[in-house]
Amino acid sequence: MGKKFRILHTESSRGLGGQEYRVLAEAKAMGLRGHEVVIAAPANSQLARLAKEGGLHCEAIPVGISGWGRLVPLFLKLLVKHQIQIVHTHGSQDSWTASMAGRLSSLRPVIIRTRHKSTPVSVSFRHDVLYRYLPHAVSTTGEAVRQQLIVQNRLSPDAVFSIPTGVDMKRFQPGIPTVELRESFGIQGEQPVIGTVSFLRLEKGLDVLVDAVSLLQNEFPNVCCLIVGTGQEHEKLLAHIRQKKLDETVILAGFRKDIPELLSTMDVFVLPSLEEGMPQSLLQALAMERAVVASSVGGVPEIIRDGQTGFLVSSQNPAALAEKIGVLLRNPDQRKVFGQGGRRAIADSYSLDAMLQKTEELYSHLWEERKNRAA
């Protein structure tokens, strides 16, 4: 049995996305593995709500302009209250303040900053402090993001670790979609279904998917597109769907919890993003043996081997997206080959167990380094 740690996860965002879902999943799973885990998040955040619903210990923190002056003293108190050994930060404001508190604390906890996004980090003294000097290590959700930080921001390769988001292989188990679920969306018989699971944000490229559906209708007039998720782009996306006269073709399913079942209804999963780190919905779709067409952005090419476990296309290219979706809709055998290869890839490298093991190994490695420095 490895060492069990007292861990503080910090996140200053009030919203909900892949980043917050990963924090939640990791905290829950690490608790089940015997670690003591505390989440610090804004009281009115979605993460705090879900953490409490899941029985996790959550401490409320102030954020915004008024929060800056109070956060360092508050984090210092939380470190002592919970005798924290690992400070694991995720957002911007919390990474600055929790890391400062960690450096000031007599407990001398290990500090890790996770970079979830693929957008480049500005090369500046300020970001040098945030990524090089405050944390003891930086973790990323994929190798592409890790290489960005090493090459562009000149971080030491020994201080940046790629730990991809993991999929719960037991929950995301391939199955036959129920007739009732398909019928609840008005999907009939053998009607072809493409779809995605995504927060409705500009960078997710969902308007590109709608444009691709419009092109597909020439050959597949009865194709159905299912978009699962909520977000600030809902009204704009709905207007775009209506402009393309696709009201009866593109279904905005909203927020859903039955993601494995919804993925099972899709013949082809589509990721039209303009930028990505390591998209959880893509990993989940592969685990469900879905054939995939995805934009070649961020960490996506680390997961999809073009022509082997899916198709990669350039972003913002509805014609290329429609072409590859069409190839898969015409070829059920190809969909099966891609799907089976995708699940094997997830089982080998992107399972929840693999993520947790790598995280524990990083914690233990940094803890041993801390002890050696003190010796």
N, C-alpha and C positions, 0 to 999 in steps of 0.2 A: 504493500500500500504506500503510495506517495504521500508527501506532506499535504495536509489540509490547510488552506489559507482563509484568512478573513479579508474579504474583497469588497471594495467600494466601487461601484459603477456610477459614473456621473454623466448626465445628459441634460443640456440646457434648453433643448428644443421643446416647444409645446405641441408640435405637430406629430404626424404619424407617417412613417415611411419604412423602407427597408432597413435603414439604420436603427430606428427605434425597435423594430421587430427583432433585429439581431440581438440588441442589448437584452431584450426581454427573454428571448429563447436561451441565450447563453447563461443569463442569471439563473433561470429556472433549472436548467440542466446541471449547472455547476453545484447548485444547492442539493440536487439529488445525488451528486457524487461525493457529498460530505463536506463541502466547503460552506463557510458562513458568508452569505452574500447580502449586501445592502445596495439599494438603488437610490441615488439622489437625483431628483427631477422636480420641475415646477409643480406645485400642488394641483394646478388646473390643466396639466398636460395629459395627453392620451396615454403616454407611457406610464405615468403615475396611476392612472385609472386601471389600466390593464395589469400592472404589477400588483396592485391591491386585490383585484379580482382573482389573480393567480396565487394569492397567499404569500407574496413576497414582501419583505420588509422594505418600505419606501420612506425616505426622508424628504420633506418639502424644502426646496431652495428658491430664493428670489432670483429673477432674471431681468434682463433689460438694463437700462441706464441706472436705475435705482439700486440694482442688485450688485453692481461692481464693488462698491465700498463695503458691502456686508458679507460677500461670499467667502473671502479668505478666512476671516475669523470664524464663520460658520463651519467651513470645512475643517478647520483646526479642531473645533469642538467635536465634530462627527468622527474624526480620526481617533480621538481619545475615547469618546463614548463607546465606539465599537472595536477599539484596539486594532485598527486596520493595518494590514500588512501589504496589501496590493491596492493601489489607486489606479483605476482603469478609466480613462476619460474618453469621451466620444464627440461632444459638441465643441463649439468655439469658446464661448464664455466660460464654460465649466472647465475646459482644458487649461486655460490660463490660470484660473483661480484655484482649482483643486491641485494643480501641479505646484503652484506657489506654496500652498498650504503644506503639501507633502514635503517640499524642500525645507520649509521652516520648522516642521514638526520634529520633536525629539524622538518620535517613534521611528523616523527614517524609513518610511514605507517605500516599496518599489513603485515607480510611476511609469505607466504605459499610456501612450496616446494612440488611439486607433484612427486611421484615415480611411473613411468609407467611400469617399467620392473619387471619381477619376479626373475631375477638373484639376489642372496644374496648380500647385501651391506657389504663390508669388515668391520670387527670389528677393528677399529683403531682410534687414536686420531683425525686424519684428518676428517674421516667420522663422528665422534662424533660432531665436530664443525659444519659440513655441515648440519647434520640432527637434532641435539639436541639444539645447541646454537644460530645459525644464524636465523632460521625460528621460528615463533611463533607456527606453526603447520605444520605437514606433512600430505598430503592427498595421498591416493593410489587408484589404479583402481580396487581393489578387496580386500576381506577380507584375502586371503592367503598372499598377499604381506604385508598387515597391521600386521598380526601375525608374519611374519618374522622379521619385524622391532622391534616389541615389545619383542619377545623372544630372538632373536639372537643379536640385537643391543641395547636391554634394554631401548628402548624409552618408555616414559610414555604412557599407554593406553589412557590417557586423551588428549594427544597431537597428536595422529595419527587417521585419519579419512578415512574410506573407502567410496569412491564415484565412483561407477562403471560408465563406459562410457555408455551414453544413445543412444538409437536408435530413429530416427524420424519415428514414427509409421504411419504417413500420407504418407511419401515417400515410406517406405518399407511396402507396402500393397500387400497381396497375390493376384496373378492374373494368368491367363492362358498365357503361353509363346506363342509368335506369331510364326506362321509357318515360316514367312520370316526370323526371327532371327535364328531359328534352321537351316534353309536351308543355311543361310550365312556361317555356319560352316560345312556344308555338313552332317548335322544330318538328318537322314531319318525316317519318320513315327514314329513308336513306339520304335525306338532305345533307349536303356537305357543310361542315361547320369549321370555320377558322376562328381564332380568338386570341385574347391575351388577358393577363392579369396585371394591372398596373395602377399606380396612383396617377390621377389625371393632371399631369403637369406638362408644361411646354416641352421640357427636355425629353419626354417619353415618345415624342414623334407620332402621337396617335392620329393626327390629321393626315400624316403620310399613309398610315394604314387605311384610313377611310378612302383616300385617293386610290390606293391599290385595289380596294374592294370594287370601286367604280369601274376600274379597268377589267377586273375579273368577270364582271357581269356579262361581258360579250360572249364568253365561253361557258360560264357557269351562272346562268340567270337565276338559279334558285339558291345560290350560296348564302349562308348565314354567317354573320360576324358577331361574336360575343365579346364585349369589352367589360371586364369585371374590375370594379374599383371606384373610388370617389376622389375628388380633388377640385382645386380651384379653377381648372380648365373645363369643368363640366358644361357650362352654358356655351362657351365658345365652340366646344366639340359638337354639342348638340346642334348649334346653328350651322356648322360645317356639314354635318350629316344631312340636314334638311336642304341645304343649298345643293347638295349632290343628289337629292331625291332618293335617299337611302333609308328613309324612316322605317320601312318594313324589313330592311336587310341588316342594318347595324343595330344591335341591341345593347344599350347601356344598362348593365345588370346591377350597378351600384355596389355597395359594400356587402360582401358575403363571407361567411365563415367556412362554407363547404367547398373549399378550394380544390381538394383532390377530386371530388365528384365532378366539379365543373370542368376541370382539366380533362377528365375522362370523356366529356362530351365533344371535345375538340379533335377534329382530324388532323389539323395543323395548328401548332402554337406559333404565334408571330411576336417578335420583339423588334419594334421599329425605332428604337431609341436613338437620340442624337448623341447622348453620352451615358456612360454607365461605369460603375465600379465592378461589382460582382452581383448581378441581378438575381435575387432569390427566386423570383417567379420562373426564370429560365431554368435554374437548377431543379426546381420542383417539377416543371413540365418534363424535363429529361428523366427524372426519377419515375414519372408516370408513363414512361415510354411513348411520349408524344414526339412526332416528327416536328422539327423546328426550322423556321426561317428567321434569321436575326441580323440586325445591323452589326457590321464589323467595327465596333467601338469599344473603348475601355478594356475591361477584362474579358469580354465576350469571346474573342478568339482563343483564349486559354481553355475555354470549355468546349466550344464547338469546333470540331475538325471538319472543315468544309468538304462536303461530299461524302463524309463518313458517318458523322453523328448529326448532320444537319446542313443547311445552306447558309452561307454568309453573303450579305450584299452590302453595298455602300449605303450610308445613311442618307436620308432625305431624297430617296430615289424610288418613288412609287412604282415605276415601270419595272425595275429590277425585282422589287418585292413581289409584285403581281406575277412576274414570270416564274419565279421559284416556287411560289405558293401553287401556281397552276401545275407545275411539274409534279408536285406531291399529290395534288388532288386527282391527277390522272393515274397515279401509280401507287395503289395501296400496298404492293409488295415493298416498294422503296420506303414507304412510311414505316412499315414494320421493321425493316433493317435499321433505319435511323433510330427508331424508338428503342429497340433492344440494345443497340450500341450506346445510346445515350444513358440508359439506366446503368449499364456496366461502368461507364465512365464516372457516374455519380457515386456508385458504390465503392469504386476504387479510390477516389480522391476527394469527394465532396460530401461525404456523409456527416451527420451531426457528431457521431463518435469520433471521426477523424478531426473535426474542428476542435472538439473538447480536449482531445489528447494533445494536439499541438499547442493549445492554450495553456494547459497544465505544464507541459514541457517548458514553455517560455517562462511561465511564472517561476518554476523551480530553478531554471537556469539563471534568471535574474536575481533570485533570492540567494543562490549560492555565491554569485558575484558580490552581492551586498555584504554577505558574511566575510568574504575574503578581503574586501576593502576595509572592514572593521578590524580585522586581525592584525 
